[in-house]
Amino acid sequence: MGGHEMSLHRGQFRDLVGRVLLEWDLHSLEAVELLLGTAAQESDLGRYLRQVGGGPALGAFQVEPATHRLIWKWVRRNRPDLEERLRGARYSEGSAAALEWDLRYSILMARILYLSIPSPLPAVDDVAAQARYWKVHYNTIHGRGTVAEFIRAHAAHLE
């Protein structure tokens, strides 16, 4: 490898995110872009599948098991149709470990987390708005990530 750091190929990852969201009737161009920016910021676009420093977050979107439980709680309460499909695909509240190795599942959980937010998704071409949306709704006020970091990660991986 010669010391090169690895990440997911952005074109292939963009394509996969789009196909998964289409398959699950959760697709919009805004959602694809926000998920790509989220993965760029959270995991260096898939370079890290476990939280650096030993924290609990897993997968390309660095979802924590506690957040995973909240996502399932929201699905049960608000989208029984989606819960049925997820269970049919053999996913359950106990699937948190799959966030690390099942890219489709990671994509779905990150998308559903954003689906649970009542505010509309930011515009496809507004990276600063995507960064602010991620900070407020995904990283939260308690998270260490910053809007500036998101914008830098987006520039490094997606532009």
HUGIMO-V365371 format. One record per run of one state. SS is the DSSP state (a for helix, b for strand, c for the rest). FROM is the first residue (numbers start at 1). LEN is the number of residues. If there is no record, write none. Layout:
SS&FROM&LEN / SS&FROM&LEN
This chain:
c&1&9 / a&10&14 / c&24&5 / a&29&15 / c&44&6 / b&50&1 / c&51&7 / b&58&1 / c&59&4 / b&63&1 / c&64&1 / a&65&14 / c&79&1 / a&80&9 / c&89&4 / a&93&3 / c&96&2 / a&98&4 / c&102&1 / a&103&13 / c&116&11 / a&127&13 / c&140&7 / a&147&12 / c&159&1
